[in-house]
Amino acid sequence: MFEEMAAALKVVGFTPEEEEMLRAVLATVMHLCNIEFEGEEAASVVAGKSVDALAIAADFLGVGAEQLTNVFLKNTTVIRGETTVRNYKKHEAYDCRDALAKCLYGNLFGWIVGRTNEMLAPELHQKKLV
């Protein structure tokens, strides 16, 4: 299946750089979905494979693993200069993880459709720009 997808991307006209970016985003989504959480009142990342998946996803996203961990585990609010940090519960951490994965995947899908339309009907795209 992978070979068919790669062949289709080449036929449509995706550049090697675009193909690499597409694979990187898909890999990020897959690694995000491998992150598991534990703890009812204050969520934490399950040790082992989840920590590894989080580190790989953070690397793909260009952020530190600690930064990505904080995104999933904490809600930081600043009101009138006062910072309040609230720990997420396990189900809230899963919601954050899933929302990020959904956003990345949705934006990637939209980009693929738009890019494919541009390459298959460039004259229609140029008319929109004028």
Secondary structure, DSSP 8 states (H G I E B T S, - for coil): -HHHHHHHHHHHT--HHHHHHHHHHHHHHHHHHT--EE-SSS-EE-TTHHHHHHHHHHHHHTS-HHHHHHHHHEEEEEETTEEEEEE--HHHHHHHHHHHHHHHHHHHHHHHHHHHHHHH-HHHHHHHH-
